[in-house]
Amino acid sequence: MSNRLRELILLRHAKSDWKDESLRDIDRPLSNKGKKNASKVGKWLQQEKIIPDLILTSPAVRAQQTLKRICMECGSETQIIDELYLADLETLKTILAQAPNVERLMIIGHNPGLERLFNFLNSATQESETHLFPTASMAHFILPDDWNQLSSGDGKLLRFIRPKEINITE
């Protein structure tokens, strides 16, 4: 095993629209606020030069629309992973173990799974505390190269950002 480190970006889809009650959960689109926040996160990622090599995303409409807005110009390869839709912690760990060995991977998904993965990986999280993961929030981790056997606390959190904390300079 090498000592190389890899980066993981967790991004929760932006805020969804609940107006049309006839829609199935997977078909709910982004709200206007969600569209704005996803675009804001995308601009921030470009500004900070945090461009993923590969983005794995849930098939949910709101996750797809988040992807489109955050990565309009990033040129990252993208893959829709059906299992990311409402994935739990164990499913997310399996997806990471099977992910292509790229230097910087992004996952766009849902709570409560992303929140649980965040707390599992975050070496700074104490067992008694949990970290909330609001819509369109992003966590950027450094992890060991081998994602087949990730353990609790294996991640070093570089940054956690919510859309309301982003100030974009044009």
DSSP file with accessible surface (Angstrom, degrees, kcal/mol):
  #  RESIDUE AA STRUCTURE BP1 BP2  ACC     N-H-->O    O-->H-N    N-H-->O    O-->H-N    TCO  KAPPA ALPHA  PHI   PSI    X-CA   Y-CA   Z-CA
    1    1 A M              0   0  172      0, 0.0     2,-0.1     0, 0.0     0, 0.0   0.000 360.0 360.0 360.0 136.2    0.0    0.0    0.0
    2    2 A S        -     0   0   53      1,-0.1   143,-0.3     2,-0.0   144,-0.2  -0.370 360.0-129.4 -84.0 166.9    1.3    3.4   -0.9
    3    3 A N        +     0   0  156     -2,-0.1    -1,-0.1   141,-0.1     2,-0.0   0.238  64.5 131.8 -96.4  12.0    1.3    6.4    1.4
    4    4 A R        -     0   0   97    140,-0.1   141,-1.1     1,-0.1     2,-0.3  -0.308  49.1-140.0 -63.8 146.6   -0.4    8.6   -1.2
    5    5 A L  E     -A  144   0A 103    139,-0.2     2,-0.3   140,-0.1   140,-0.1  -0.812  12.5-159.3-108.8 152.0   -3.4   10.6   -0.1
    6    6 A R  E     -A  143   0A  10    137,-2.6   137,-3.3    -2,-0.3     2,-0.4  -0.917  13.4-126.3-127.4 157.4   -6.6   11.1   -1.9
    7    7 A E  E     -Ab 142 104A  29     96,-3.2    98,-2.4    -2,-0.3     2,-0.4  -0.820  16.8-167.7-107.3 143.9   -9.3   13.8   -1.6
    8    8 A L  E     -Ab 141 105A   0    133,-2.1   133,-3.4    -2,-0.4     2,-0.5  -0.998   2.5-164.6-129.4 129.3  -13.0   13.3   -1.1
    9    9 A I  E     -Ab 140 106A   0     96,-3.0    98,-2.7    -2,-0.4     2,-0.5  -0.971   4.8-162.1-113.8 122.4  -15.6   16.0   -1.5
   10   10 A L  E     -Ab 139 107A   0    129,-2.8   129,-2.5    -2,-0.5     2,-0.5  -0.920  11.3-179.4-102.6 127.5  -19.1   15.3   -0.1
   11   11 A L  E     -Ab 138 108A   1     96,-2.8    98,-1.9    -2,-0.5     2,-0.3  -0.983  18.0-146.9-130.7 119.6  -21.8   17.6   -1.4
   12   12 A R  E     - b   0 109A  52    125,-2.0   124,-0.8    -2,-0.5    98,-0.2  -0.671  37.5 -99.6 -80.5 139.1  -25.4   17.4   -0.3
   13   13 A H        -     0   0    8     96,-2.3   123,-1.4    -2,-0.3   124,-0.3  -0.135  45.6 -99.7 -53.2 155.4  -27.8   18.2   -3.1
   14   14 A A        -     0   0    0     48,-0.4    20,-0.1   121,-0.3    52,-0.1  -0.190  59.0 -59.7 -73.7 172.0  -29.2   21.8   -2.9
   15   15 A K        -     0   0   88    120,-0.1    16,-2.4    15,-0.1    19,-0.3  -0.253  58.5-140.7 -59.2 131.8  -32.6   22.6   -1.5
   16   16 A S  B     -F   30   0B  10     14,-0.3     2,-0.5    -3,-0.1    14,-0.3  -0.501  12.4-112.4 -96.2 163.4  -35.5   20.9   -3.3
   17   17 A D        -     0   0   36     12,-3.1     3,-0.2    -2,-0.2    45,-0.1  -0.826  24.5-177.8 -97.3 126.9  -38.9   22.1   -4.2
   18   18 A W        +     0   0  160     -2,-0.5    -1,-0.1     1,-0.1     5,-0.0   0.249  53.6 105.0-106.0   9.8  -41.9   20.5   -2.4
   19   19 A K        +     0   0  168      1,-0.2     2,-1.1     2,-0.1    -1,-0.1   0.874  69.9  62.0 -62.5 -42.7  -44.7   22.4   -4.3
   20   20 A D    >   -     0   0   79     -3,-0.2     3,-1.5     1,-0.2    -1,-0.2  -0.731  62.9-177.0 -90.9  97.7  -45.8   19.6   -6.5
   21   21 A E  T 3  S+     0   0  184     -2,-1.1    -1,-0.2     1,-0.3    -2,-0.1   0.626  75.9  69.4 -71.3 -11.5  -47.0   16.9   -4.1
   22   22 A S  T 3  S+     0   0  103     -3,-0.1    -1,-0.3     2,-0.1     2,-0.2   0.659  79.3  99.3 -80.2 -14.6  -47.8   14.5   -7.0
   23   23 A L  S <  S-     0   0   61     -3,-1.5     2,-0.1     1,-0.1     5,-0.1  -0.480  78.1-120.1 -73.6 141.2  -44.1   14.1   -7.7
   24   24 A R    >   -     0   0  165     -2,-0.2     3,-1.3     1,-0.1     4,-0.5  -0.425  32.8-106.8 -68.9 156.5  -42.2   11.0   -6.4
   25   25 A D  G >  S+     0   0   52      1,-0.3     3,-1.5     2,-0.2    -1,-0.1   0.898 120.3  54.3 -53.4 -43.7  -39.3   11.9   -4.0
   26   26 A I  G 3  S+     0   0   37      1,-0.3    35,-2.7    34,-0.1    36,-0.3   0.761 106.9  53.1 -65.7 -21.4  -36.7   11.0   -6.6
   27   27 A D  G <  S+     0   0   58     -3,-1.3    -1,-0.3    33,-0.2    -2,-0.2   0.450  76.4 121.9 -95.4  -0.8  -38.4   13.4   -9.1
   28   28 A R    <   -     0   0   17     -3,-1.5    34,-0.9    -4,-0.5   -10,-0.1  -0.458  51.6-147.5 -67.1 129.9  -38.4   16.5   -7.0
   29   29 A P        -     0   0   36      0, 0.0   -12,-3.1     0, 0.0    33,-0.2  -0.270  27.6 -80.2 -85.8 179.2  -36.5   19.4   -8.6
   30   30 A L  B     -F   16   0B   3    -14,-0.3   -14,-0.3    31,-0.2     2,-0.1  -0.489  41.3-125.1 -75.8 148.2  -34.5   22.1   -7.0
   31   31 A S     >  -     0   0   19    -16,-2.4     4,-2.6    -2,-0.2     5,-0.2  -0.363  34.0 -99.5 -78.5 171.8  -36.2   25.2   -5.5
   32   32 A N  H  > S+     0   0  120      1,-0.2     4,-2.3     2,-0.2     5,-0.2   0.918 128.5  50.0 -60.4 -41.2  -35.2   28.6   -6.7
   33   33 A K  H  > S+     0   0  129      1,-0.2     4,-2.8     2,-0.2    -1,-0.2   0.908 109.3  52.3 -63.3 -40.2  -33.1   29.0   -3.5
   34   34 A G  H  > S+     0   0    0    -19,-0.3     4,-2.7     2,-0.2     5,-0.2   0.909 108.4  49.9 -61.6 -42.6  -31.5   25.6   -4.3
   35   35 A K  H  X S+     0   0   67     -4,-2.6     4,-2.1     2,-0.2    -1,-0.2   0.933 112.7  47.4 -61.1 -45.2  -30.6   26.6   -7.8
   36   36 A K  H  X S+     0   0  146     -4,-2.3     4,-2.2     1,-0.2    -2,-0.2   0.929 114.0  46.4 -62.8 -46.2  -29.0   29.8   -6.5
   37   37 A N  H  X S+     0   0   19     -4,-2.8     4,-2.5     2,-0.2    -2,-0.2   0.889 110.5  52.2 -66.7 -39.0  -27.0   28.0   -3.8
   38   38 A A  H  X S+     0   0    1     -4,-2.7     4,-2.4     2,-0.2    -1,-0.2   0.926 111.1  47.5 -63.2 -42.6  -25.8   25.2   -6.1
   39   39 A S  H  X S+     0   0   34     -4,-2.1     4,-2.5    -5,-0.2    -2,-0.2   0.910 110.8  52.5 -63.4 -39.4  -24.5   27.9   -8.6
   40   40 A K  H  X S+     0   0   57     -4,-2.2     4,-2.2     2,-0.2    -2,-0.2   0.921 109.9  47.7 -62.7 -45.0  -22.8   29.7   -5.7
   41   41 A V  H  X S+     0   0    1     -4,-2.5     4,-2.7     2,-0.2    -1,-0.2   0.918 110.9  52.5 -62.9 -41.7  -21.1   26.5   -4.5
   42   42 A G  H  X S+     0   0    5     -4,-2.4     4,-2.2     1,-0.2    -2,-0.2   0.926 109.8  47.3 -60.6 -44.4  -20.0   25.8   -8.1
   43   43 A K  H  X S+     0   0  112     -4,-2.5     4,-2.8     1,-0.2    -1,-0.2   0.904 112.0  51.3 -63.4 -40.3  -18.5   29.3   -8.5
   44   44 A W  H  X S+     0   0   20     -4,-2.2     4,-2.7     2,-0.2    -2,-0.2   0.922 108.1  51.1 -64.0 -43.7  -16.7   28.9   -5.1
   45   45 A L  H  <>S+     0   0    4     -4,-2.7     5,-2.6     1,-0.2     4,-0.5   0.917 112.7  46.9 -59.9 -41.7  -15.2   25.5   -6.2
   46   46 A Q  H ><5S+     0   0   71     -4,-2.2     3,-1.1     3,-0.2    -2,-0.2   0.940 112.5  49.6 -63.1 -47.3  -13.9   27.1   -9.4
   47   47 A Q  H 3<5S+     0   0   64     -4,-2.8    -2,-0.2     1,-0.3    -1,-0.2   0.884 115.1  43.2 -60.1 -40.4  -12.5   30.1   -7.5
   48   48 A E  T 3<5S-     0   0   78     -4,-2.7    -1,-0.3    -5,-0.2    -2,-0.2   0.459 109.6-124.7 -84.8  -2.6  -10.8   27.9   -4.9
   49   49 A K  T < 5 +     0   0  162     -3,-1.1     2,-0.8    -4,-0.5    -3,-0.2   0.887  60.9 145.7  58.3  42.0   -9.6   25.5   -7.7
   50   50 A I      < +     0   0    2     -5,-2.6    -1,-0.2    -6,-0.2    -2,-0.1  -0.732  18.9 162.9-106.4  77.7  -11.2   22.5   -6.1
   51   51 A I        -     0   0   47     -2,-0.8    53,-0.1    -3,-0.1     2,-0.1  -0.879  32.5-133.2-103.7 120.5  -12.1   20.7   -9.3
   52   52 A P        -     0   0    5      0, 0.0    53,-0.2     0, 0.0     3,-0.1  -0.369   3.2-145.9 -70.3 149.2  -13.0   17.0   -8.9
   53   53 A D  S    S+     0   0   81     51,-2.7    24,-1.4     1,-0.3     2,-0.3   0.800  89.7  14.2 -76.4 -33.3  -11.5   14.4  -11.3
   54   54 A L  E     -dc  77 105A   2     50,-1.3    52,-2.4    22,-0.2     2,-0.5  -0.997  66.5-157.1-145.7 138.5  -14.7   12.4  -11.0
   55   55 A I  E     -dc  78 106A   0     22,-2.5    24,-2.5    -2,-0.3     2,-0.5  -0.984   5.0-163.7-120.2 123.6  -18.2   13.1   -9.7
   56   56 A L  E     -dc  79 107A   3     50,-3.1    52,-2.6    -2,-0.5     2,-0.3  -0.918  20.4-176.4-102.2 128.9  -20.5   10.3   -8.6
   57   57 A T  E     -dc  80 108A   0     22,-2.6    24,-2.8    -2,-0.5    27,-0.2  -0.941  28.4-110.7-133.7 151.1  -24.1   11.5   -8.2
   58   58 A S        -     0   0    0     50,-1.6    24,-0.2    -2,-0.3    25,-0.1  -0.360  29.6-123.8 -65.9 152.8  -27.4   10.2   -7.2
   59   59 A P  S    S+     0   0   34      0, 0.0    -1,-0.1     0, 0.0    23,-0.1   0.579  73.4 120.8 -77.3  -6.6  -30.0    9.7   -9.9
   60   60 A A  S  > S-     0   0    0      1,-0.1     4,-2.5    22,-0.1     3,-0.4  -0.273  72.8-124.6 -59.8 142.0  -32.5   12.0   -8.1
   61   61 A V  H  > S+     0   0   43    -35,-2.7     4,-2.8     1,-0.2     5,-0.3   0.910 111.1  53.5 -54.8 -43.6  -33.5   15.0  -10.1
   62   62 A R  H  > S+     0   0    6    -34,-0.9     4,-1.7   -36,-0.3   -48,-0.4   0.865 110.1  47.3 -64.4 -33.5  -32.4   17.4   -7.4
   63   63 A A  H  > S+     0   0    0     -3,-0.4     4,-2.6     2,-0.2    -1,-0.2   0.907 112.3  49.7 -72.2 -40.0  -28.9   15.8   -7.3
   64   64 A Q  H  X S+     0   0   52     -4,-2.5     4,-2.3     2,-0.2    -2,-0.2   0.903 112.1  47.8 -64.0 -41.4  -28.7   16.0  -11.1
   65   65 A Q  H  X S+     0   0   51     -4,-2.8     4,-2.0    -5,-0.2    -1,-0.2   0.862 110.4  52.2 -69.3 -34.1  -29.7   19.6  -11.1
   66   66 A T  H  X S+     0   0    0     -4,-1.7     4,-2.6    -5,-0.3     5,-0.3   0.947 109.4  50.2 -63.0 -47.8  -27.2   20.3   -8.4
   67   67 A L  H  X S+     0   0   18     -4,-2.6     4,-1.9     1,-0.2    -2,-0.2   0.935 109.2  51.3 -54.5 -49.4  -24.5   18.7  -10.4
   68   68 A K  H  < S+     0   0  142     -4,-2.3    -1,-0.2     1,-0.2    -2,-0.2   0.907 114.4  43.1 -58.3 -41.6  -25.4   20.7  -13.5
   69   69 A R  H  < S+     0   0   64     -4,-2.0     3,-0.5     1,-0.2    -1,-0.2   0.844 116.1  45.0 -77.9 -33.4  -25.2   24.0  -11.6
   70   70 A I  H  < S+     0   0    6     -4,-2.6    -1,-0.2     1,-0.2    -2,-0.2   0.742 123.8  33.4 -82.0 -18.8  -22.0   23.3   -9.6
   71   71 A a     <  +     0   0   21     -4,-1.9     4,-0.5    -5,-0.3     3,-0.3  -0.081  67.7 130.9-131.1  37.9  -20.1   22.0  -12.5
   72   72 A M  S    S+     0   0  121     -3,-0.5    -1,-0.1     1,-0.2    -2,-0.1   0.847  93.7  15.8 -59.4 -34.1  -21.2   23.8  -15.7
   73   73 A E  S    S+     0   0  165     -3,-0.2    -1,-0.2     1,-0.1    -2,-0.1   0.262  97.7  97.2-124.2  11.2  -17.6   24.5  -16.7
   74   74 A a  S    S-     0   0   22     -3,-0.3    -2,-0.1     1,-0.1    -1,-0.1   0.761  71.3-144.1 -81.0 -22.4  -15.4   22.1  -14.6
   75   75 A G        +     0   0   78     -4,-0.5     2,-0.1     1,-0.2    -1,-0.1   0.656  41.4 156.4  73.8  12.5  -15.0   19.4  -17.2
   76   76 A S        -     0   0   18     -5,-0.2    -1,-0.2     1,-0.1   -22,-0.2  -0.456  48.5-111.3 -71.6 146.9  -15.1   16.6  -14.6
   77   77 A E  E     -d   54   0A 115    -24,-1.4   -22,-2.5    -2,-0.1     2,-0.4  -0.512  39.3-158.2 -70.3 142.4  -16.1   13.1  -15.6
   78   78 A T  E     -d   55   0A  70    -24,-0.2     2,-0.4    -2,-0.2   -22,-0.2  -0.956  15.0-173.3-128.5 148.3  -19.5   12.3  -14.0
   79   79 A Q  E     -d   56   0A  65    -24,-2.5   -22,-2.6    -2,-0.4     2,-0.5  -0.995  20.6-136.9-138.1 133.6  -21.2    9.0  -13.3
   80   80 A I  E     -d   57   0A  93     -2,-0.4     2,-0.6   -24,-0.2   -22,-0.2  -0.806  19.7-165.6 -87.7 125.9  -24.8    8.4  -12.0
   81   81 A I    >   -     0   0   31    -24,-2.8     3,-2.1    -2,-0.5     4,-0.4  -0.946  10.6-158.8-115.9 107.8  -24.8    5.8   -9.3
   82   82 A D  G >  S+     0   0  111     -2,-0.6     3,-1.7     1,-0.3    -1,-0.1   0.849  90.6  62.7 -54.8 -35.7  -28.3    4.4   -8.6
   83   83 A E  G 3  S+     0   0  118      1,-0.3    -1,-0.3    -3,-0.1   -25,-0.1   0.648  88.0  72.2 -67.8 -13.9  -27.2    3.2   -5.1
   84   84 A L  G X   +     0   0    2     -3,-2.1     3,-1.5   -27,-0.2     2,-0.6   0.701  68.4 107.3 -74.4 -16.5  -26.4    6.8   -4.1
   85   85 A Y  T <  S-     0   0   62     -3,-1.7    24,-0.1    -4,-0.4   -59,-0.0  -0.497 110.3 -23.1 -67.5 111.6  -30.1    7.6   -3.9
   86   86 A L  T 3  S-     0   0   88     -2,-0.6    -1,-0.3     1,-0.2    -2,-0.1   0.787  95.1-177.8  55.4  34.3  -30.8    7.8   -0.2
   87   87 A A    <   -     0   0    9     -3,-1.5    26,-0.2     1,-0.1    -1,-0.2  -0.298  17.4-137.4 -64.2 142.3  -27.8    5.7    0.5
   88   88 A D     >  -     0   0   82     25,-0.1     4,-2.5    24,-0.1     5,-0.2  -0.342  34.7 -89.5 -89.2 178.3  -27.0    4.7    4.1
   89   89 A L  H  > S+     0   0   36      1,-0.2     4,-2.6     2,-0.2     5,-0.2   0.911 125.5  49.7 -57.7 -47.3  -23.5    4.7    5.6
   90   90 A E  H  > S+     0   0  109      1,-0.2     4,-2.1     2,-0.2    -1,-0.2   0.909 111.4  49.3 -63.0 -39.4  -22.6    1.1    4.7
   91   91 A T  H  > S+     0   0   47      2,-0.2     4,-2.6     1,-0.2    -1,-0.2   0.924 110.9  50.3 -64.7 -42.4  -23.7    1.7    1.1
   92   92 A L  H  X S+     0   0    3     -4,-2.5     4,-2.5     1,-0.2    -2,-0.2   0.909 109.3  50.9 -63.2 -40.4  -21.6    4.9    0.9
   93   93 A K  H  X S+     0   0   48     -4,-2.6     4,-2.3     2,-0.2    -1,-0.2   0.908 110.8  49.4 -63.8 -38.5  -18.6    3.0    2.3
   94   94 A T  H  X S+     0   0   70     -4,-2.1     4,-1.8     2,-0.2    -2,-0.2   0.920 109.7  51.1 -65.4 -42.7  -19.1    0.3   -0.4
   95   95 A I  H  X S+     0   0   12     -4,-2.6     4,-0.8     1,-0.2    -2,-0.2   0.922 111.2  48.5 -61.1 -42.9  -19.4    2.9   -3.1
   96   96 A L  H >< S+     0   0    0     -4,-2.5     3,-0.8     1,-0.2    -1,-0.2   0.917 108.9  52.8 -63.1 -42.5  -16.1    4.5   -1.9
   97   97 A A  H 3< S+     0   0   30     -4,-2.3    -1,-0.2     1,-0.2    -2,-0.2   0.839 115.6  41.2 -62.3 -30.9  -14.4    1.2   -1.8
   98   98 A Q  H 3< S+     0   0  151     -4,-1.8    -1,-0.2    -5,-0.1    -2,-0.2   0.478  90.1 116.6 -95.7  -3.4  -15.4    0.5   -5.4
   99   99 A A  S << S-     0   0   14     -3,-0.8    48,-0.1    -4,-0.8    -3,-0.0  -0.319  77.8 -94.9 -67.8 145.6  -14.8    4.0   -6.7
  100  100 A P        -     0   0   54      0, 0.0     2,-2.1     0, 0.0    -1,-0.1  -0.271  43.2-104.4 -55.7 148.3  -12.1    4.5   -9.4
  101  101 A N        +     0   0   96     -3,-0.1     2,-0.2   -95,-0.0    45,-0.0  -0.504  63.7 152.1 -81.9  75.5   -8.8    5.5   -8.0
  102  102 A V        -     0   0   30     -2,-2.1     3,-0.2     1,-0.1   -95,-0.1  -0.672  53.0-122.0-101.6 162.2   -8.8    9.2   -8.8
  103  103 A E  S    S+     0   0  114      1,-0.3   -96,-3.2    -2,-0.2     2,-0.4   0.896  99.4  25.4 -72.0 -39.1   -7.0   11.9   -6.9
  104  104 A R  E    S-b    7   0A  47    -98,-0.2   -51,-2.7   -53,-0.1   -50,-1.3  -0.941  72.2-178.3-133.7 113.6  -10.1   14.0   -6.1
  105  105 A L  E     -bc   8  54A   0    -98,-2.4   -96,-3.0    -2,-0.4     2,-0.4  -0.884   8.0-161.3-113.1 138.0  -13.5   12.4   -6.0
  106  106 A M  E     -bc   9  55A   0    -52,-2.4   -50,-3.1    -2,-0.4     2,-0.4  -0.950   0.3-162.8-116.9 141.2  -16.8   14.2   -5.3
  107  107 A I  E     -bc  10  56A   0    -98,-2.7   -96,-2.8    -2,-0.4     2,-0.6  -0.993   1.9-163.2-119.8 126.8  -20.1   12.5   -4.2
  108  108 A I  E     +bc  11  57A   0    -52,-2.6   -50,-1.6    -2,-0.4   -96,-0.2  -0.959  39.6 121.8-107.5 117.0  -23.4   14.3   -4.6
  109  109 A G  E     -b   12   0A   1    -98,-1.9   -96,-2.3    -2,-0.6     2,-0.3  -0.601  48.5 -78.0-150.6-149.2  -26.0   12.7   -2.4
  110  110 A H     >  -     0   0    6    -26,-0.4     4,-2.4   -98,-0.2     5,-0.1  -0.825  40.8 -76.7-131.3 159.4  -28.5   12.9    0.4
  111  111 A N  T  4 S+     0   0   31     -2,-0.3   -25,-0.1     1,-0.2   -23,-0.0  -0.636  98.8  32.3 -89.2 156.8  -29.0   12.9    4.1
  112  112 A P  T  > S+     0   0   67      0, 0.0     4,-2.3     0, 0.0    -1,-0.2  -0.999 122.2  51.9 -83.7  -5.8  -29.0   11.2    6.5
  113  113 A G  H  > S+     0   0    1    -26,-0.2     4,-2.6     1,-0.2    -2,-0.2   0.913 110.0  47.1 -58.6 -48.0  -26.3    9.1    4.7
  114  114 A L  H  X S+     0   0    0     -4,-2.4     4,-2.9     1,-0.2    -1,-0.2   0.907 112.0  51.5 -63.3 -39.3  -23.9   11.9    3.8
  115  115 A E  H  > S+     0   0   43      1,-0.2     4,-2.4     2,-0.2    16,-0.3   0.913 111.3  47.7 -62.4 -41.0  -24.1   13.3    7.4
  116  116 A R  H  X S+     0   0  137     -4,-2.3     4,-2.2     2,-0.2    -2,-0.2   0.901 112.4  48.7 -67.5 -39.6  -23.3    9.9    8.8
  117  117 A L  H  X S+     0   0    0     -4,-2.6     4,-2.8     2,-0.2     5,-0.3   0.928 110.2  52.5 -65.2 -43.0  -20.4    9.4    6.4
  118  118 A F  H  X S+     0   0    0     -4,-2.9     4,-2.4     1,-0.2    -2,-0.2   0.948 112.8  43.5 -55.2 -51.1  -19.1   12.9    7.3
  119  119 A N  H  < S+     0   0   27     -4,-2.4    -1,-0.2     1,-0.2    -2,-0.2   0.855 113.0  53.2 -67.0 -32.2  -19.2   12.0   11.0
  120  120 A F  H  < S+     0   0   31     -4,-2.2    33,-3.2    -5,-0.2    34,-0.3   0.930 117.2  36.4 -65.7 -45.5  -17.7    8.6   10.4
  121  121 A L  H  < S+     0   0    0     -4,-2.8    34,-2.4    31,-0.2     2,-0.6   0.823  91.3  99.9 -78.6 -32.2  -14.7   10.0    8.5
  122  122 A N  B ><  -g  155   0C   9     -4,-2.4     3,-1.6    -5,-0.3    34,-0.1  -0.406  52.6-165.9 -69.2 109.7  -14.1   13.2   10.4
  123  123 A S  T 3  S+     0   0   69     32,-1.9    -1,-0.2    -2,-0.6    33,-0.1   0.714  87.6  59.4 -67.0 -18.0  -11.2   12.6   12.8
  124  124 A A  T 3  S+     0   0   66     31,-0.2     2,-0.5     2,-0.1    -1,-0.3   0.585  82.3 100.4 -87.4 -10.0  -12.2   15.8   14.7
  125  125 A T    <   -     0   0   24     -3,-1.6     2,-0.2    -6,-0.2     5,-0.0  -0.642  67.5-141.3 -80.2 126.5  -15.7   14.5   15.6
  126  126 A Q    >   -     0   0  117     -2,-0.5     3,-1.3     1,-0.1    -2,-0.1  -0.505  25.2-111.0 -79.5 154.5  -16.1   13.2   19.1
  127  127 A E  T 3  S+     0   0  205      1,-0.3    -1,-0.1    -2,-0.2    -2,-0.0   0.845 116.7  50.6 -56.3 -33.3  -18.3   10.1   19.5
  128  128 A S  T 3  S+     0   0  119      2,-0.0     2,-0.3     0, 0.0    -1,-0.3   0.642 102.8  70.8 -83.5 -12.6  -20.9   12.1   21.3
  129  129 A E    <   -     0   0   91     -3,-1.3     2,-0.3   -10,-0.1    -4,-0.0  -0.770  59.0-164.8-108.6 149.6  -21.2   14.9   18.8
  130  130 A T        -     0   0  103     -2,-0.3     2,-0.5    -5,-0.0   -14,-0.1  -0.946  16.2-133.2-126.3 154.3  -22.7   14.9   15.3
  131  131 A H        -     0   0   46     -2,-0.3   -12,-0.2   -16,-0.3     2,-0.1  -0.910  19.8-129.3-109.5 127.6  -22.2   17.5   12.6
  132  132 A L        -     0   0  114     -2,-0.5     0, 0.0     1,-0.1     0, 0.0  -0.481  13.6-158.5 -75.2 148.7  -25.2   18.8   10.7
  133  133 A F        -     0   0    2     -2,-0.1   -18,-0.1     4,-0.0     3,-0.1  -0.728  14.3-166.8-130.9  79.9  -25.0   18.7    6.9
  134  134 A P    >   -     0   0   47      0, 0.0     3,-1.7     0, 0.0  -122,-0.3  -0.120  39.6 -69.0 -66.0 167.5  -27.5   21.2    5.4
  135  135 A T  T 3  S+     0   0   34      1,-0.3  -121,-0.3  -124,-0.1  -122,-0.1  -0.209 119.8  12.8 -57.5 143.8  -28.5   21.3    1.8
  136  136 A A  T 3  S+     0   0    2   -123,-1.4    -1,-0.3  -124,-0.8     2,-0.2   0.572  93.5 140.7  62.7  15.7  -25.8   22.5   -0.7
  137  137 A S    <   -     0   0    0     -3,-1.7  -125,-2.0  -124,-0.3     2,-0.4  -0.557  37.1-152.8 -83.1 153.9  -23.1   22.1    2.1
  138  138 A M  E     -AE  11 161A   0     23,-2.7    23,-2.7  -127,-0.2     2,-0.4  -0.989  11.8-166.5-134.0 135.4  -19.7   20.7    1.1
  139  139 A A  E     -AE  10 160A   0   -129,-2.5  -129,-2.8    -2,-0.4     2,-0.5  -0.982   8.2-159.5-119.7 133.7  -17.1   18.8    3.1
  140  140 A H  E     -AE   9 159A   3     19,-2.7    18,-3.3    -2,-0.4    19,-1.3  -0.962  17.7-179.3-118.9 114.6  -13.6   18.4    1.7
  141  141 A F  E     -AE   8 157A   0   -133,-3.4  -133,-2.1    -2,-0.5     2,-0.5  -0.823  27.1-143.4-113.8 153.9  -11.5   15.6    3.2
  142  142 A I  E     +AE   7 156A  36     14,-2.2    14,-2.5    -2,-0.3  -135,-0.2  -0.963  32.7 178.8-106.8 131.4   -8.0   14.1    2.8
  143  143 A L  E     -A    6   0A   1   -137,-3.3  -137,-2.6    -2,-0.5    12,-0.1  -0.899  34.3 -89.6-129.0 160.4   -8.1   10.3    3.1
  144  144 A P  E     -A    5   0A  36      0, 0.0  -139,-0.2     0, 0.0  -141,-0.1  -0.249  44.7-108.7 -61.4 159.8   -5.6    7.5    2.9
  145  145 A D  S    S+     0   0   23   -141,-1.1     2,-0.8  -143,-0.3  -140,-0.1   0.863 102.1  72.6 -61.0 -38.8   -5.1    6.0   -0.5
  146  146 A D        +     0   0   54   -144,-0.2     3,-0.4     1,-0.2    -1,-0.1  -0.691  51.7 173.4 -88.8 110.2   -6.9    2.7    0.2
  147  147 A W    >   +     0   0    7     -2,-0.8     3,-0.6     1,-0.2    -1,-0.2   0.315  60.6  88.8 -97.4   8.4  -10.6    3.2    0.5
  148  148 A N  T 3  S+     0   0  109      1,-0.2    -1,-0.2   -51,-0.1   -51,-0.1   0.784 100.7  26.2 -73.6 -28.4  -11.4   -0.5    0.8
  149  149 A Q  T 3  S+     0   0  154     -3,-0.4    -1,-0.2   -52,-0.0     2,-0.1  -0.328  78.7 171.4-134.7  54.7  -11.1   -0.5    4.6
  150  150 A L    <   -     0   0   18     -3,-0.6     2,-0.3   -57,-0.1    -3,-0.1  -0.425  16.1-157.6 -67.0 138.7  -11.8    3.0    5.8
  151  151 A S    >   -     0   0   67     -2,-0.1     3,-2.1     1,-0.1     4,-0.2  -0.793  32.7 -77.7-114.0 161.9  -12.1    3.3    9.6
  152  152 A S  T 3  S+     0   0   89     -2,-0.3   -31,-0.2     1,-0.3   -32,-0.1  -0.294 119.4  17.9 -57.3 131.0  -13.9    5.8   11.7
  153  153 A G  T 3  S+     0   0   27    -33,-3.2    -1,-0.3   -34,-0.1   -30,-0.2   0.532  83.3 126.7  84.1   8.3  -11.8    9.0   11.9
  154  154 A D    <   +     0   0   60     -3,-2.1     2,-0.3   -34,-0.3   -32,-0.1   0.684  54.1  84.3 -70.9 -17.7   -9.6    8.2    8.8
  155  155 A G  B     -g  122   0C   2    -34,-2.4   -32,-1.9    -4,-0.2     2,-0.6  -0.621  64.3-151.1 -92.5 146.8  -10.4   11.5    7.3
  156  156 A K  E     -E  142   0A 132    -14,-2.5   -14,-2.2    -2,-0.3     2,-0.5  -0.968  23.6-136.9-110.7 113.2   -8.8   14.9    7.8
  157  157 A L  E     +E  141   0A  49     -2,-0.6   -16,-0.2   -16,-0.2     3,-0.1  -0.604  23.6 179.9 -73.6 118.5  -11.3   17.6    7.2
  158  158 A L  E     -     0   0A  68    -18,-3.3     2,-0.3    -2,-0.5    -1,-0.2   0.853  67.2 -16.3 -83.1 -42.2   -9.8   20.4    5.2
  159  159 A R  E     -E  140   0A  82    -19,-1.3   -19,-2.7     2,-0.0     2,-0.4  -0.973  47.1-159.4-162.4 150.6  -12.9   22.5    5.1
  160  160 A F  E     +E  139   0A  30     -2,-0.3     2,-0.4   -21,-0.2   -21,-0.2  -0.996  24.5 179.8-131.2 124.9  -16.7   22.4    5.6
  161  161 A I  E     -E  138   0A  23    -23,-2.7   -23,-2.7    -2,-0.4    -2,-0.0  -0.992  18.5-159.5-136.9 139.0  -18.7   25.2    3.9
  162  162 A R    >   -     0   0   62     -2,-0.4     3,-2.2   -25,-0.2     4,-0.4  -0.846  36.1-112.9-105.8 151.6  -22.3   26.1    3.7
  163  163 A P  G >  S+     0   0    8      0, 0.0     3,-1.8     0, 0.0    -1,-0.1   0.856 115.7  60.9 -54.3 -36.4  -23.7   28.4    0.9
  164  164 A K  G 3  S+     0   0  170      1,-0.3    -3,-0.0     3,-0.0  -127,-0.0   0.707 101.9  54.5 -66.7 -15.4  -24.5   31.2    3.4
  165  165 A E  G <  S+     0   0   85     -3,-2.2     2,-0.5     2,-0.0    -1,-0.3   0.485  87.4 101.9 -93.2  -4.0  -20.7   31.3    4.3
  166  166 A I    <   -     0   0    2     -3,-1.8     2,-0.6    -4,-0.4  -125,-0.0  -0.708  46.8-174.6 -90.7 127.0  -19.6   31.8    0.7
  167  167 A N        -     0   0  140     -2,-0.5     2,-0.4  -123,-0.0    -3,-0.0  -0.966  16.3-152.5-115.9 112.2  -18.5   35.2   -0.5
  168  168 A I        -     0   0   44     -2,-0.6     2,-0.5  -121,-0.0  -124,-0.1  -0.709   1.6-153.5 -88.5 130.2  -17.8   35.1   -4.2
  169  169 A T              0   0  100     -2,-0.4    -2,-0.0  -125,-0.0  -122,-0.0  -0.903 360.0 360.0-100.8 128.6  -15.4   37.6   -5.7
  170  170 A E              0   0  196     -2,-0.5     0, 0.0     0, 0.0     0, 0.0  -0.479 360.0 360.0 -84.8 360.0  -16.0   38.3   -9.4
